[in-house]
Amino acid sequence: MSTFDETEAIYVRELGIDDIAPVYHLGESLFTSDLYPYLYRTWDEWEVIGLYNTDPEYCLVAETDGELAGFILGTIITKASWTYGYILWLGVSPKYQRRGVADKLVDKVVARMIEDGARFMLVDTDPTNTSALKFFSRKGFGNTRQHIFLSMNLSKHEYYGRLIDYEHQKAERAGYKRCLRRATPTRPAIRARKADSVANEVILNPLANESSITEEQSPI
């Protein structure tokens, strides 16, 4: 395990277009379906792209020696007389955790949101993400509210069963039609042969008629 060099300064700056892919991939490695199914469900590249386009001033990255150490993505929500600052995503590379990266990112984005009129801060995370809960509690976040998500396994739904049956029957019908086409004999195509006699030309050429046949051409 590498030790932290105090001389390695952590710089915080706004997210740039070249940071979108590295930020997405870092989040993809952090918000996995096994550890945090709720975060995994909502994390995708469009989260990064969308916030980069709409709220670039609240999308920050931390780096050291040109390497991505972490990121924070936030937004401002205005409802009537209330203005909320909302931290949607916070991620720190395992290599740089416990080095103050998250503190720098949160402090910077909170300061920007206060300057822009926010008077209330919101943040949410997976309830099993105990390290994040401890971190935000230490930063002064509290007043916890539980949001309950319910789920249903659609493979057990009756409509799902009917749809599967329909698809099976459809596939069977398609397979039956293919078998019929293979079993039905086809008429061999008539291929014109080199004329052994004028009679062959007359039979094979439907455009020929008796009036156009000369005595020399006549087979009789």
MISE-355035 format. One record per residue: residue number from 1; x, y, z of N, C-alpha, C, CB in turn. Coordinates in steps of 0.02 Angstrom, whole numbers, padded with zeros to 5 digits. Glycine has a CB too. Example, Ala and Ser with C-alpha at 12.3 -4.5 7.8 and 13.67 -1.06 7.14 Angstrom:
REM residues 2
> num;n_u;n_v;n_w;ca_u;ca_v;ca_w;c_u;c_v;c_w;cb_u;cb_v;cb_w
> 1;00660;-00284;00390;00615;-00225;00390;00660;-00165;00390;00565;-00224;00452
> 2;00642;-00112;00354;00684;-00053;00357;00645;00002;00394;00704;-00030;00286
//
This chain:
REM residues 220
> num;n_u;n_v;n_w;ca_u;ca_v;ca_w;c_u;c_v;c_w;cb_u;cb_v;cb_w
> 1;00042;-00060;00000;00000;00000;00000;00044;00062;00000;-00048;00000;00061
> 2;00032;00108;-00047;00073;00168;-00052;00056;00216;00004;00064;00201;-00120
> 3;00106;00252;00027;00096;00302;00079;00087;00370;00047;00156;00304;00129
> 4;00050;00414;00082;00035;00479;00054;00093;00527;00063;-00029;00507;00086
> 5;00113;00557;00010;00166;00607;00012;00134;00675;00022;00209;00605;-00054
> 6;00149;00708;00078;00118;00772;00093;00134;00825;00041;00141;00796;00161
> 7;00187;00814;00002;00205;00863;-00049;00160;00857;-00111;00278;00855;-00070
> 8;00121;00803;-00115;00075;00794;-00171;00013;00837;-00160;00056;00719;-00180
> 9;00012;00894;-00190;-00044;00940;-00180;-00105;00916;-00218;-00025;01011;-00203
> 10;-00164;00926;-00188;-00227;00910;-00219;-00257;00974;-00247;-00277;00875;-00168
> 11;-00266;00977;-00312;-00294;01036;-00344;-00367;01023;-00364;-00253;01055;-00407
> 12;-00409;01072;-00350;-00480;01067;-00368;-00495;01118;-00422;-00525;01079;-00305
> 13;-00527;01095;-00475;-00544;01138;-00531;-00610;01115;-00561;-00488;01138;-00585
> 14;-00636;01155;-00608;-00698;01136;-00641;-00688;01077;-00688;-00728;01196;-00679
> 15;-00740;01038;-00695;-00739;00981;-00741;-00732;01006;-00812;-00804;00939;-00733
> 16;-00685;00977;-00849;-00676;00993;-00919;-00703;00937;-00963;-00602;01005;-00935
> 17;-00709;00951;-01027;-00737;00901;-01072;-00695;00838;-01075;-00744;00931;-01142
> 18;-00629;00845;-01066;-00585;00786;-01067;-00590;00746;-01002;-00513;00808;-01078
> 19;-00623;00774;-00952;-00630;00738;-00888;-00692;00694;-00887;-00633;00788;-00830
> 20;-00737;00702;-00935;-00801;00667;-00933;-00792;00591;-00931;-00845;00686;-00993
> 21;-00752;00564;-00977;-00741;00492;-00979;-00706;00466;-00916;-00700;00473;-01041
> 22;-00651;00497;-00893;-00619;00472;-00832;-00665;00476;-00771;-00556;00512;-00818
> 23;-00705;00529;-00766;-00751;00535;-00709;-00803;00479;-00712;-00785;00604;-00708
> 24;-00831;00468;-00772;-00881;00415;-00779;-00852;00347;-00759;-00907;00412;-00851
> 25;-00792;00332;-00783;-00763;00266;-00769;-00744;00259;-00695;-00701;00255;-00813
> 26;-00723;00314;-00663;-00709;00311;-00592;-00774;00296;-00554;-00677;00377;-00567
> 27;-00828;00332;-00571;-00892;00319;-00539;-00917;00249;-00551;-00943;00368;-00564
> 28;-00904;00223;-00611;-00925;00155;-00628;-00890;00104;-00584;-00911;00140;-00702
> 29;-00827;00118;-00566;-00790;00072;-00523;-00810;00079;-00449;-00715;00084;-00530
> 30;-00839;00137;-00431;-00858;00149;-00361;-00929;00129;-00347;-00848;00222;-00344
> 31;-00976;00146;-00392;-01047;00135;-00380;-01069;00069;-00413;-01089;00194;-00406
> 32;-01047;00014;-00385;-01061;-00051;-00416;-01128;-00079;-00392;-01005;-00101;-00399
> 33;-01156;-00124;-00432;-01220;-00154;-00415;-01216;-00197;-00352;-01246;-00196;-00473
> 34;-01158;-00227;-00340;-01151;-00269;-00281;-01150;-00228;-00216;-01087;-00311;-00286
> 35;-01114;-00172;-00217;-01107;-00131;-00157;-01165;-00083;-00148;-01042;-00093;-00159
> 36;-01181;-00047;-00201;-01232;00006;-00195;-01281;00002;-00253;-01198;00076;-00193
> 37;-01331;-00041;-00250;-01377;-00050;-00306;-01415;00014;-00324;-01426;-00104;-00290
> 38;-01431;00056;-00275;-01467;00118;-00291;-01423;00165;-00332;-01492;00153;-00227
> 39;-01361;00174;-00310;-01315;00218;-00347;-01300;00189;-00416;-01250;00228;-00307
> 40;-01291;00123;-00419;-01278;00090;-00484;-01335;00102;-00533;-01266;00015;-00474
> 41;-01397;00101;-00506;-01456;00108;-00549;-01457;00176;-00584;-01520;00100;-00508
> 42;-01434;00227;-00553;-01440;00294;-00580;-01375;00322;-00610;-01465;00341;-00527
> 43;-01320;00288;-00600;-01256;00315;-00626;-01246;00292;-00698;-01197;00291;-00582
> 44;-01238;00341;-00743;-01219;00325;-00812;-01184;00387;-00842;-01282;00305;-00855
> 45;-01160;00378;-00903;-01121;00433;-00935;-01162;00496;-00945;-01094;00410;-01002
> 46;-01229;00488;-00953;-01271;00546;-00964;-01279;00588;-00902;-01340;00525;-00989
> 47;-01269;00559;-00843;-01268;00598;-00782;-01212;00649;-00785;-01261;00552;-00719
> 48;-01153;00625;-00805;-01095;00669;-00808;-01103;00721;-00864;-01030;00628;-00820
> 49;-01123;00698;-00923;-01131;00743;-00980;-01185;00795;-00966;-01148;00704;-01043
> 50;-01242;00773;-00939;-01296;00820;-00926;-01278;00874;-00877;-01356;00782;-00902
> 51;-01247;00854;-00821;-01227;00904;-00771;-01171;00948;-00796;-01206;00869;-00705
> 52;-01127;00921;-00836;-01074;00962;-00866;-01104;01017;-00910;-01026;00917;-00907
> 53;-01158;01000;-00945;-01190;01049;-00989;-01232;01099;-00952;-01232;01014;-01041
> 54;-01265;01078;-00898;-01313;01122;-00863;-01284;01157;-00802;-01373;01083;-00843
> 55;-01237;01125;-00767;-01211;01153;-00704;-01135;01146;-00700;-01244;01118;-00644
> 56;-01099;01172;-00749;-01026;01162;-00748;-00991;01192;-00688;-00997;01191;-00811
> 57;-01020;01246;-00659;-00988;01278;-00602;-00992;01236;-00538;-01019;01345;-00589
> 58;-01037;01185;-00538;-01043;01142;-00479;-01018;01071;-00494;-01115;01140;-00457
> 59;-00982;01064;-00549;-00952;01000;-00566;-00876;01009;-00562;-00974;00976;-00638
> 60;-00846;00981;-00511;-00775;00992;-00497;-00737;00926;-00496;-00766;01029;-00431
> 61;-00673;00930;-00511;-00630;00871;-00506;-00570;00890;-00462;-00606;00846;-00576
> 62;-00544;00840;-00428;-00482;00848;-00389;-00429;00807;-00424;-00491;00826;-00314
> 63;-00370;00835;-00430;-00316;00799;-00463;-00250;00812;-00428;-00311;00819;-00537
> 64;-00204;00766;-00438;-00136;00774;-00413;-00089;00745;-00464;-00127;00740;-00343
> 65;-00039;00783;-00482;00009;00763;-00533;-00025;00740;-00597;00053;00707;-00507
> 66;-00080;00774;-00616;-00116;00759;-00677;-00160;00697;-00673;-00068;00751;-00732
> 67;-00166;00666;-00615;-00206;00606;-00606;-00271;00623;-00570;-00168;00552;-00567
> 68;-00327;00595;-00594;-00392;00608;-00564;-00395;00576;-00495;-00448;00581;-00609
> 69;-00408;00617;-00444;-00413;00592;-00375;-00485;00586;-00352;-00374;00638;-00328
> 70;-00529;00628;-00380;-00599;00625;-00360;-00640;00676;-00398;-00606;00637;-00285
> 71;-00706;00675;-00386;-00751;00721;-00420;-00812;00734;-00377;-00772;00693;-00489
> 72;-00845;00790;-00391;-00909;00806;-00360;-00953;00837;-00413;-00899;00854;-00298
> 73;-01016;00817;-00415;-01065;00842;-00463;-01125;00868;-00425;-01085;00787;-00515
> 74;-01143;00930;-00436;-01199;00959;-00399;-01242;01004;-00443;-01173;00999;-00341
> 75;-01294;01031;-00413;-01340;01075;-00448;-01374;01121;-00399;-01391;01035;-00489
> 76;-01407;01172;-00425;-01447;01219;-00385;-01520;01208;-00403;-01426;01294;-00397
> 77;-01563;01203;-00352;-01635;01195;-00363;-01671;01254;-00330;-01660;01127;-00333
> 78;-01712;01288;-00369;-01749;01344;-00343;-01824;01328;-00344;-01734;01408;-00384
> 79;-01856;01332;-00286;-01927;01320;-00279;-01957;01379;-00240;-01941;01252;-00242
> 80;-01994;01422;-00274;-02024;01481;-00243;-01970;01521;-00208;-02081;01461;-00192
> 81;-01974;01529;-00143;-01926;01570;-00106;-01867;01528;-00080;-01960;01606;-00049
> 82;-01867;01463;-00095;-01814;01419;-00070;-01763;01405;-00125;-01843;01353;-00043
> 83;-01700;01409;-00107;-01646;01391;-00154;-01603;01338;-00121;-01604;01454;-00173
> 84;-01601;01280;-00152;-01565;01223;-00125;-01500;01211;-00164;-01609;01160;-00126
> 85;-01449;01194;-00128;-01389;01165;-00159;-01394;01090;-00152;-01324;01193;-00127
> 86;-01381;01054;-00205;-01391;00981;-00204;-01328;00947;-00230;-01453;00961;-00247
> 87;-01296;00908;-00187;-01239;00867;-00207;-01266;00801;-00231;-01187;00859;-00149
> 88;-01260;00788;-00295;-01287;00726;-00323;-01236;00668;-00319;-01308;00737;-00395
> 89;-01173;00684;-00334;-01122;00632;-00338;-01057;00656;-00307;-01110;00610;-00410
> 90;-01026;00612;-00269;-00959;00625;-00241;-00921;00559;-00244;-00964;00653;-00167
> 91;-00864;00560;-00277;-00825;00500;-00283;-00751;00514;-00276;-00838;00466;-00350
> 92;-00716;00471;-00240;-00644;00479;-00230;-00610;00413;-00248;-00628;00500;-00157
> 93;-00558;00417;-00287;-00520;00358;-00306;-00494;00323;-00243;-00462;00376;-00353
> 94;-00498;00257;-00240;-00472;00220;-00182;-00400;00239;-00166;-00477;00145;-00193
> 95;-00362;00255;-00216;-00292;00273;-00206;-00283;00336;-00165;-00257;00281;-00273
> 96;-00335;00380;-00168;-00329;00445;-00135;-00380;00455;-00079;-00336;00500;-00185
> 97;-00411;00402;-00057;-00458;00409;-00002;-00420;00421;00064;-00502;00346;00004
> 98;-00455;00456;00110;-00427;00475;00175;-00368;00523;00168;-00404;00413;00213
> 99;-00370;00564;00117;-00317;00614;00106;-00346;00684;00100;-00277;00597;00044
> 100;-00409;00692;00118;-00440;00759;00117;-00468;00779;00049;-00389;00809;00137
> 101;-00470;00732;00002;-00496;00748;-00064;-00570;00766;-00061;-00485;00689;-00112
> 102;-00609;00725;-00028;-00681;00738;-00022;-00695;00804;00014;-00716;00680;00014
> 103;-00656;00819;00066;-00665;00882;00102;-00655;00941;00056;-00616;00886;00161
> 104;-00601;00939;00016;-00587;00995;-00029;-00643;01005;-00080;-00520;00984;-00065
> 105;-00667;00949;-00107;-00720;00953;-00158;-00785;00981;-00128;-00732;00884;-00188
> 106;-00806;00955;-00070;-00868;00978;-00040;-00863;01051;-00018;-00886;00933;00021
> 107;-00808;01069;00013;-00799;01138;00036;-00803;01187;-00023;-00732;01146;00073
> 108;-00772;01168;-00078;-00771;01212;-00136;-00840;01220;-00166;-00723;01186;-00189
> 109;-00877;01165;-00174;-00942;01170;-00206;-00993;01204;-00159;-00967;01100;-00226
> 110;-00988;01193;-00094;-01033;01226;-00047;-01021;01301;-00049;-01022;01199;00025
> 111;-00958;01323;-00051;-00943;01394;-00054;-00973;01425;-00117;-00867;01405;-00052
> 112;-00968;01391;-00173;-00996;01417;-00235;-01072;01422;-00231;-00976;01373;-00295
> 113;-01104;01373;-00201;-01177;01373;-00196;-01201;01428;-00149;-01202;01305;-00173
> 114;-01164;01441;-00095;-01182;01496;-00050;-01178;01562;-00088;-01136;01497;00012
> 115;-01125;01571;-00127;-01118;01632;-00167;-01175;01641;-00216;-01051;01631;-00205
> 116;-01204;01586;-00239;-01257;01588;-00289;-01327;01587;-00257;-01251;01531;-00337
> 117;-01330;01597;-00192;-01396;01605;-00159;-01424;01544;-00124;-01444;01626;-00209
> 118;-01388;01489;-00124;-01414;01429;-00090;-01412;01441;-00015;-01374;01366;-00109
> 119;-01467;01422;00019;-01470;01429;00092;-01486;01363;00125;-01522;01482;00111
> 120;-01489;01310;00086;-01505;01244;00112;-01469;01194;00069;-01582;01230;00112
> 121;-01434;01146;00101;-01396;01096;00064;-01428;01028;00071;-01324;01093;00088
> 122;-01430;00991;00015;-01456;00924;00013;-01403;00875;-00013;-01520;00920;-00031
> 123;-01404;00815;00014;-01362;00762;-00012;-01396;00697;00005;-01289;00766;00017
> 124;-01390;00647;-00038;-01417;00581;-00023;-01368;00528;-00046;-01487;00571;-00056
> 125;-01375;00469;-00018;-01331;00414;-00036;-01365;00349;-00018;-01262;00420;-00001
> 126;-01335;00294;-00038;-01361;00229;-00020;-01356;00219;00056;-01321;00172;-00058
> 127;-01409;00194;00087;-01407;00187;00161;-01353;00140;00186;-01473;00163;00185
> 128;-01328;00096;00142;-01274;00051;00163;-01205;00082;00155;-01278;-00014;00123
> 129;-01202;00142;00126;-01139;00176;00115;-01119;00212;00180;-01143;00226;00055
> 130;-01098;00173;00229;-01084;00200;00296;-01027;00251;00297;-01068;00144;00343
> 131;-00977;00240;00255;-00921;00288;00253;-00945;00356;00230;-00865;00262;00207
> 132;-00990;00358;00180;-01017;00422;00156;-01061;00454;00209;-01057;00411;00091
> 133;-01101;00414;00244;-01144;00441;00296;-01102;00472;00352;-01189;00386;00325
> 134;-01049;00439;00371;-01004;00467;00423;-00971;00531;00399;-00951;00415;00442
> 135;-00950;00530;00336;-00916;00590;00309;-00963;00650;00309;-00891;00576;00238
> 136;-01024;00642;00282;-01069;00698;00278;-01093;00721;00347;-01129;00680;00235
> 137;-01098;00675;00393;-01115;00694;00462;-01060;00738;00491;-01126;00632;00507
> 138;-00998;00719;00478;-00942;00759;00501;-00940;00828;00469;-00877;00723;00488
> 139;-00965;00833;00407;-00965;00897;00372;-01025;00941;00393;-00967;00885;00297
> 140;-01067;00916;00437;-01122;00956;00462;-01190;00939;00435;-01108;01027;00448
> 141;-01194;00888;00392;-01259;00867;00366;-01294;00824;00418;-01250;00828;00298
> 142;-01359;00833;00424;-01398;00794;00471;-01471;00793;00450;-01391;00822;00542
> 143;-01516;00789;00500;-01588;00789;00487;-01606;00735;00437;-01611;00859;00461
> 144;-01585;00675;00451;-01592;00618;00405;-01665;00603;00391;-01558;00557;00433
> 145;-01681;00593;00328;-01747;00570;00307;-01738;00508;00265;-01785;00626;00266
> 146;-01778;00457;00280;-01772;00394;00243;-01820;00393;00184;-01787;00334;00290
> 147;-01794;00376;00126;-01834;00370;00066;-01837;00297;00047;-01806;00414;00007
> 148;-01897;00269;00045;-01905;00198;00033;-01918;00183;-00041;-01962;00170;00077
> 149;-01879;00137;-00069;-01890;00113;-00137;-01919;00043;-00134;-01824;00114;-00178
> 150;-01971;00031;-00172;-02001;-00035;-00176;-01985;-00065;-00245;-02078;-00032;-00166
> 151;-01982;-00131;-00248;-01966;-00163;-00312;-02013;-00223;-00323;-01893;-00186;-00312
> 152;-02016;-00244;-00385;-02057;-00302;-00403;-02021;-00341;-00458;-02128;-00281;-00427
> 153;-02018;-00407;-00451;-01988;-00450;-00501;-02038;-00461;-00557;-01965;-00518;-00470
> 154;-02028;-00428;-00614;-02076;-00432;-00669;-02078;-00500;-00703;-02060;-00379;-00719
> 155;-02027;-00541;-00692;-02029;-00608;-00722;-02084;-00651;-00690;-01961;-00642;-00714
> 156;-02110;-00629;-00632;-02164;-00665;-00600;-02233;-00635;-00615;-02153;-00666;-00524
> 157;-02234;-00581;-00654;-02297;-00547;-00671;-02334;-00588;-00723;-02284;-00475;-00696
> 158;-02401;-00591;-00718;-02440;-00633;-00764;-02434;-00608;-00836;-02514;-00633;-00742
> 159;-02430;-00543;-00846;-02423;-00519;-00914;-02357;-00540;-00945;-02429;-00442;-00916
> 160;-02304;-00542;-00903;-02239;-00564;-00927;-02244;-00637;-00952;-02186;-00558;-00871
> 161;-02280;-00679;-00914;-02289;-00748;-00934;-02326;-00755;-00999;-02325;-00787;-00880
> 162;-02379;-00714;-01008;-02416;-00716;-01071;-02373;-00693;-01129;-02479;-00674;-01066
> 163;-02332;-00643;-01117;-02289;-00617;-01171;-02238;-00669;-01191;-02253;-00553;-01148
> 164;-02209;-00705;-01143;-02161;-00757;-01158;-02194;-00813;-01198;-02130;-00786;-01094
> 165;-02255;-00833;-01178;-02292;-00885;-01215;-02305;-00863;-01287;-02359;-00901;-01180
> 166;-02324;-00800;-01295;-02338;-00774;-01363;-02274;-00776;-01406;-02365;-00702;-01359
> 167;-02218;-00756;-01377;-02155;-00756;-01414;-02135;-00827;-01434;-02099;-00723;-01373
> 168;-02147;-00875;-01388;-02131;-00945;-01404;-02174;-00970;-01461;-02140;-00990;-01342
> 169;-02239;-00955;-01458;-02284;-00977;-01511;-02266;-00945;-01577;-02357;-00961;-01493
> 170;-02247;-00882;-01574;-02227;-00846;-01635;-02165;-00879;-01666;-02213;-00772;-01619
> 171;-02117;-00897;-01623;-02056;-00929;-01647;-02071;-00997;-01677;-02004;-00935;-01591
> 172;-02117;-01034;-01644;-02135;-01100;-01670;-02170;-01095;-01738;-02181;-01136;-01621
> 173;-02215;-01045;-01745;-02248;-01035;-01810;-02198;-01018;-01864;-02301;-00981;-01805
> 174;-02151;-00975;-01847;-02100;-00956;-01897;-02058;-01016;-01917;-02055;-00900;-01869
> 175;-02041;-01059;-01867;-02003;-01119;-01883;-02042;-01168;-01925;-01980;-01153;-01819
> 176;-02108;-01174;-01913;-02151;-01218;-01952;-02154;-01195;-02025;-02221;-01221;-01921
> 177;-02160;-01129;-02035;-02163;-01103;-02103;-02098;-01116;-02141;-02178;-01027;-02102
> 178;-02041;-01109;-02105;-01977;-01122;-02137;-01972;-01195;-02158;-01919;-01103;-02091
> 179;-01997;-01241;-02115;-01996;-01312;-02132;-02039;-01327;-02194;-02021;-01354;-02073
> 180;-02097;-01293;-02198;-02141;-01303;-02255;-02107;-01281;-02319;-02206;-01265;-02246
> 181;-02073;-01224;-02316;-02039;-01198;-02376;-01985;-01246;-02398;-02009;-01128;-02363
> 182;-01950;-01275;-02351;-01897;-01322;-02369;-01926;-01387;-02397;-01853;-01337;-02310
> 183;-01985;-01408;-02372;-02014;-01472;-02393;-02051;-01467;-02459;-02062;-01498;-02340
> 184;-02074;-01408;-02479;-02112;-01400;-02541;-02066;-01401;-02601;-02153;-01334;-02539
> 185;-02075;-01449;-02648;-02032;-01451;-02707;-02044;-01390;-02752;-02043;-01516;-02747
> 186;-01993;-01366;-02780;-01999;-01308;-02825;-01991;-01331;-02897;-01946;-01254;-02808
> 187;-02026;-01298;-02941;-02022;-01315;-03012;-01954;-01295;-03039;-02078;-01281;-03053
> 188;-01922;-01340;-03073;-01856;-01322;-03100;-01862;-01267;-03152;-01821;-01384;-03131
> 189;-01817;-01221;-03150;-01819;-01165;-03197;-01802;-01191;-03267;-01769;-01110;-03177
> 190;-01838;-01165;-03316;-01826;-01184;-03386;-01767;-01146;-03412;-01890;-01172;-03430
> 191;-01716;-01181;-03433;-01657;-01149;-03459;-01656;-01159;-03535;-01593;-01178;-03426
> 192;-01645;-01105;-03569;-01642;-01109;-03642;-01580;-01148;-03664;-01642;-01038;-03673
> 193;-01589;-01193;-03709;-01533;-01231;-03736;-01516;-01204;-03806;-01549;-01306;-03739
> 194;-01457;-01220;-03827;-01439;-01203;-03896;-01485;-01241;-03942;-01364;-01219;-03911
> 195;-01512;-01208;-03992;-01563;-01238;-04036;-01534;-01297;-04074;-01591;-01185;-04085
> 196;-01563;-01357;-04060;-01547;-01415;-04101;-01589;-01413;-04165;-01559;-01481;-04063
> 197;-01647;-01382;-04158;-01690;-01376;-04216;-01733;-01315;-04206;-01735;-01439;-04228
> 198;-01764;-01293;-04258;-01807;-01234;-04254;-01866;-01247;-04209;-01831;-01213;-04323
> 199;-01886;-01310;-04203;-01944;-01326;-04161;-01931;-01305;-04090;-01959;-01401;-04165
> 200;-01871;-01317;-04065;-01855;-01297;-03997;-01861;-01222;-03988;-01785;-01320;-03978
> 201;-01838;-01184;-04036;-01843;-01112;-04032;-01915;-01090;-04028;-01808;-01078;-04091
> 202;-01958;-01122;-04067;-02028;-01103;-04068;-02061;-01116;-04001;-02066;-01141;-04123
> 203;-02045;-01174;-03971;-02077;-01192;-03907;-02052;-01147;-03851;-02063;-01265;-03890
> 204;-01988;-01131;-03851;-01959;-01094;-03796;-01970;-01019;-03802;-01886;-01108;-03791
> 205;-01989;-00996;-03859;-01998;-00924;-03869;-02072;-00910;-03875;-01960;-00900;-03933
> 206;-02105;-00886;-03823;-02177;-00874;-03825;-02196;-00818;-03871;-02203;-00859;-03757
> 207;-02147;-00777;-03892;-02163;-00721;-03936;-02168;-00743;-04009;-02110;-00666;-03929
> 208;-02145;-00804;-04024;-02148;-00828;-04093;-02219;-00848;-04111;-02099;-00888;-04104
> 209;-02240;-00836;-04172;-02306;-00858;-04195;-02300;-00888;-04264;-02357;-00799;-04195
> 210;-02352;-00922;-04284;-02348;-00958;-04347;-02337;-00913;-04406;-02411;-00998;-04357
> 211;-02362;-00853;-04403;-02356;-00808;-04461;-02285;-00786;-04472;-02400;-00748;-04452
> 212;-02243;-00791;-04418;-02175;-00767;-04426;-02128;-00823;-04447;-02150;-00736;-04362
> 213;-02153;-00885;-04454;-02111;-00941;-04472;-02111;-00950;-04548;-02135;-01006;-04437
> 214;-02054;-00952;-04578;-02048;-00962;-04650;-02049;-01036;-04666;-01982;-00929;-04678
> 215;-02055;-01052;-04731;-02056;-01121;-04751;-01991;-01156;-04735;-02070;-01127;-04824
> 216;-01936;-01118;-04740;-01871;-01148;-04724;-01865;-01165;-04651;-01815;-01101;-04744
> 217;-01896;-01122;-04609;-01892;-01133;-04538;-01941;-01187;-04515;-01906;-01069;-04501
> 218;-01991;-01200;-04553;-02043;-01247;-04532;-02014;-01317;-04524;-02101;-01248;-04583
> 219;-02031;-01350;-04468;-02005;-01417;-04456;-02039;-01469;-04502;-02014;-01437;-04383
> 220;-02092;-01448;-04535;-02129;-01496;-04576;-02105;-01491;-04648;-02206;-01482;-04573
//
